[in-house]
Amino acid sequence: MKEKEYIVNYKEIRLPHKFYADFVVFDKIILEVKAVSGIADEFVAMAINYLKVSENKLALITNFGELKLNYKRIVY
């Protein structure tokens, strides 16, 4: 598997910036995988941006960098 690329359109103009989600499960759930000390607000903001561009409704941020698996569910 590889990252899923999303093209960003703003007011019917294609922007040069693209978003890359780690995984998209069942074509509707964005899965971001991290291995850091904690789930930072910037990861949440990034997942919300992915949801906006993809028009999906659910994102999961999973973090394997802590003592136990940590995750955050984001519904947009």
Buried (B, 14 or more C-beta within 10 A) or exposed (E): EEEBEBEBEEEEEEEEEEBEBBBBEEEEBBBBEBEEEEBEEEBBEBBBBBBEBBEBEBBBBBBEEEEEEBEBEBEB
